Each structure stands twice: as C-alpha cells, then as structure tokens.
C-alpha cells in the first residue's frame, strides 16, 4: 500500500471519528453501500481513483475539502500548478 493511500485512510478515519459517525453513517450520507465505503477507508480503493461525483459525495459526507483528501499538500498543490502556468 502506497503512502498516499495510507494518508487518505488516516484522514477519513480521523474525520469520521471527529464527527462521531459510524462507517454506516458515512456510507448512507454518501449514498453508497457500507462495503463500498469500507473499501475506501481500509485502503482497498482510493478516492483519487473513483468518479468525481462519488469522491465529492464521500467528501461531503465527511465534511472534507476534496483537495485535502486527494492531494498530499492540498490547496498548496493546486497553487503550485496555477503559479507554474503564469
């Protein structure tokens, strides 16, 4: 398992705990099955590799900024890309 997958898992688990949600709660909010959500939280599937809509629904359920979950340096990553295009 690569570092970015481990980082995503850690962020998702931590945020879910902060919100006092069970995995079932997040899955229901995101409109996916419990098993689908568990695949993300347990590193069998990466949010960065799923459809945009599904990734956004998971982020919304966890009240997470998608940039923070998908990119290692979050918005700093996007800023660097924009700066390089100037």
Secondary structure, DSSP 4 states (H G I P E B T S, - for coil): --HHHHHHHHHHHHHHHHHT--HHHHHHHHTS-HHHHHHHHTTSS-GGGS-HHHHHHHHHHHT--HHHHHSTTTHHHHHHHHHHT-
